[in-house]
């Protein structure tokens, strides 16, 4: 419970400190005081506590004791342990009921059978909180999985775009994550490992995609000769010897023998001559016979065989020399590296043939000059023998490159597209395991999140259904309408449940131009009904009610009190502030009959009574809270209290300052109006009533002028008023007492007697 406001320095409260001798608030409390003495300021501070609205330093300071803890109003926004409190005052009326939203928040309260359901609601809400926290984690996990998969697709798409983009029109220039994902989905249904590329394949395909169109390359028309067979033929010829009648002088000198052999041909056959064509001397007959024996037919045939082999070897050399080999730059760039090796092997074959064939020819030439002696080929041939097998394989490889190159020339664009597609599939195949893993993680995270969201939806539905069963806002609107009719004595105004609140209607349409009394009635009934809302625990809460009967007639005041008593009697703590003595009297009677209120020990009484008024020090008004005057305790009329205050002022010494008299004109006016209302009920104005009083006119005029000038909410309204008139307050109040005595001496004497008796008990 709220114990007390320990200190307040805010608005009309000037450095107020709760008096040490003043009992703290009890369970039931009433503060009675005139308008303008600070009750609204106090209730607004308590409403700040309710709304957790901190008091700014520029507006002052305030502290409240709540049980054993003191809370500064500056800390209301962040303070823990503040009581559950509901405050009715003008601020509540303006903000909660007649605000710009034109709709009142709905009220939900427990039905008789809702206790078990409420326990189930709380249990379900606990589970819902747990599930919601888990759902938040699952959502984060899902978002992370989505982001990881998306990043994978973006990174791989960027890799492919950078690899395959090119100037001009090319679909890969705009390759994005969607294209990669489509490719991955298409590729993962097959054996994607077959699409992986080696580094060499990747380089070749990359080169192919950067090629410029080239001319076809003519195929090499060539056959690799078997040099092993040629070598064997030459070796056999070198080892062969001619059988003939050998002339020693010719066999000894192969140069001379060759010269003579040529000469024999010039002296026989078509060139037959018996004379030497060199010296013109006759040739001896036996000499030609001897020479013919030396150079016989076998000899000639052997020489022809050698010559034939020489011609075939020379022709082979010419053929190999005439081979037209392309340079590697004639091929597309991706084929150049592969074509270089067979081209090199063919070139090597040609180089070796160019060196090897002359050595074979030279060996045959030596044999031709020495046909009768066997010769060894190994000593005459030093160059390596060309490998026909290697050359034949190289020529076959070149043929495949010619075919591939020329095929690409014919299908250049399609070939580049194919190479790009293979490179794309190669990258996708390489990234696919990671893509599949991230996709599986995304699917699992999404399913977990969706499942959690479904569970949360089911729990929310369950809570909503239970709450619907526990409390309905329609029933309170019906009850409020009935209560409002009882309160005002007419049933034009109604509370209607609408959307998420209540609308106030009159005759089926929106209620407009409400009177102040109607507004007060609506606001106060709504406030009292809201105390039953399930969001507020009345039995452990604090209820503050500040002047709920403004602009209400007497009948409505009694209704207001009846509703208030019925709705707040079970409150954990109740604090009522009022300026109406009639309302105060109803509260006083209620509190007097509370169980334990008549105990001698005030600390054990359930109710406390306080008087709030303004003291004036140095011309500055300051609100004070103190004990209720005994007169207000003992008597049922405000008139007694006013009579006592005015009568007491007559015998006092002069005031320390004129400001000490500021409150007295109001009291004097209320006293005179109450007195004359019973004496002259027919007259309406105060002036008319005074005219009927038998009292000196000069004094009546002075009293009337005093009351008219200064009785305005306890403060001076017009600057032109002569403050010195306030100095006459004691004399004017004495005149007022004399007027009452002159008009009704018996009444005056009885009142003085009552006051004297009460004074002895104070």
HELIX and SHEET records of a PDB file:
HELIX    1   1 UNK A   39  UNK A   51  1                                  13    
HELIX    2   2 UNK A   57  UNK A   59  5                                   3    
HELIX    3   3 UNK A   73  UNK A   75  5                                   3    
HELIX    4   4 UNK A   90  UNK A   92  1                                   3    
HELIX    5   5 UNK A   93  UNK A   97  3                                   5    
HELIX    6   6 UNK A  115  UNK A  164  1                                  50    
HELIX    7   7 UNK A  171  UNK A  174  5                                   4    
HELIX    8   8 UNK A  177  UNK A  187  1                                  11    
HELIX    9   9 UNK A  192  UNK A  195  5                                   4    
HELIX   10  10 UNK A  199  UNK A  209  1                                  11    
HELIX   11  11 UNK A  227  UNK A  239  1                                  13    
HELIX   12  12 UNK A  248  UNK A  252  1                                   5    
HELIX   13  13 UNK A  254  UNK A  266  1                                  13    
HELIX   14  14 UNK A  269  UNK A  271  5                                   3    
HELIX   15  15 UNK A  285  UNK A  294  1                                  10    
HELIX   16  16 UNK A  297  UNK A  321  1                                  25    
HELIX   17  17 UNK A  328  UNK A  330  5                                   3    
HELIX   18  18 UNK A  333  UNK A  369  1                                  37    
HELIX   19  19 UNK A  388  UNK A  410  1                                  23    
HELIX   20  20 UNK A  412  UNK A  470  1                                  59    
HELIX   21  21 UNK A  473  UNK A  488  1                                  16    
HELIX   22  22 UNK A  516  UNK A  530  1                                  15    
HELIX   23  23 UNK A  538  UNK A  540  5                                   3    
HELIX   24  24 UNK A  554  UNK A  568  1                                  15    
HELIX   25  25 UNK A  581  UNK A  592  1                                  12    
HELIX   26  26 UNK A  602  UNK A  604  5                                   3    
HELIX   27  27 UNK A  630  UNK A  634  1                                   5    
HELIX   28  28 UNK A  638  UNK A  650  1                                  13    
HELIX   29  29 UNK A  658  UNK A  661  5                                   4    
HELIX   30  30 UNK A  664  UNK A  679  1                                  16    
HELIX   31  31 UNK A  686  UNK A  691  1                                   6    
HELIX   32  32 UNK A  697  UNK A  710  1                                  14    
HELIX   33  33 UNK A  723  UNK A  728  5                                   6    
HELIX   34  34 UNK A  729  UNK A  743  1                                  15    
HELIX   35  35 UNK A  745  UNK A  761  1                                  17    
SHEET    1   A 4 UNK A  13  UNK A  17  0                                        
SHEET    2   A 4 UNK A   2  UNK A  10 -1                                        
SHEET    3   A 4 UNK A  61  UNK A  66 -1                                        
SHEET    4   A 4 UNK A  69  UNK A  72 -1                                        
SHEET    1   B 6 UNK A  85  UNK A  88  0                                        
SHEET    2   B 6 UNK A 542  UNK A 546  1                                        
SHEET    3   B 6 UNK A 573  UNK A 578  1                                        
SHEET    4   B 6 UNK A  28  UNK A  33  1                                        
SHEET    5   B 6 UNK A 607  UNK A 617  1                                        
SHEET    6   B 6 UNK A 620  UNK A 627 -1                                        
SHEET    1   C 3 UNK A 104  UNK A 105  0                                        
SHEET    2   C 3 UNK A 501  UNK A 506 -1                                        
SHEET    3   C 3 UNK A 493  UNK A 498 -1                                        
SHEET    1   D 3 UNK A 104  UNK A 105  0                                        
SHEET    2   D 3 UNK A 501  UNK A 506 -1                                        
SHEET    3   D 3 UNK A 509  UNK A 510 -1                                        
END                                                                             
